Amino acid sequence: MSRVPDQASKKNSRQDSEGSWIGELGRTIALSIVLALGIRTFVAEARWIPSESMLPTLQKYDKLIVDKLSYRFTSPQRGDIVVFSPTEGIIQENPNLKDAFIKRIVGLPGDKVEVRGGRVYIDDQPLRENYIEAPPQYLYGPVIVPEDSYLVLGDNRNNSYDSHFWGFVPRENIIGRAVVRFWPPHRVGEIN
């Protein structure tokens, strides 16, 4: 003899179905948030360019992906464009500056760096730079880059608040390396 479900059974079945759907949605949203935060914290994140200090390579308002993972396995290299937290020198000069900076690594640990005659010299050898806006019109150094630190300069050398003002970037301040521009659409691509 078959039994016809009563109204209470149908209502409980519908509530169970709705409850499992809502529960599943909640778990999916929670997992998405955890994954997004994990990726942003440990793998990659989006950043935008707030100034013209990296012209012509990066333009104001370009949007980039910053690789935060590769420097866990390799050391930063000369020529890398890096994003870093403000250094002690920056904070001493400008306590209100809290935002990350983006510059190009020019001096590696142990390098002797000097700027003179419109050129950057590394260990008394001129650095070949086909990416700068204009030759630097200032003198700097010579200085020796300390261990676990980097000397960084903007590609727009004469209009960049960089190492020649406030000193070196400790390795621990480096957040990651700029790898891809994703905005504006006509400039999408890898950053060299």
Secondary structure, 3 states (H helix, E strand, C coil): CCCCCCHHHHHHHHHHHHHHHHHHHHHHHHHHHHHHHHHHHHCEEEEECCCCCCCCCCCCCCEEEEECCHHHCCCCCCCCEEEECCCHHHHHHCCCCCCCEEEEEEECCCCEEEEECCEEEECCEECCCCCCCCCCCCCEEEEECCCCEEEEECCCHHHCCCHHHHCCEEHHHEEEEEEEEEECHHHCEECC
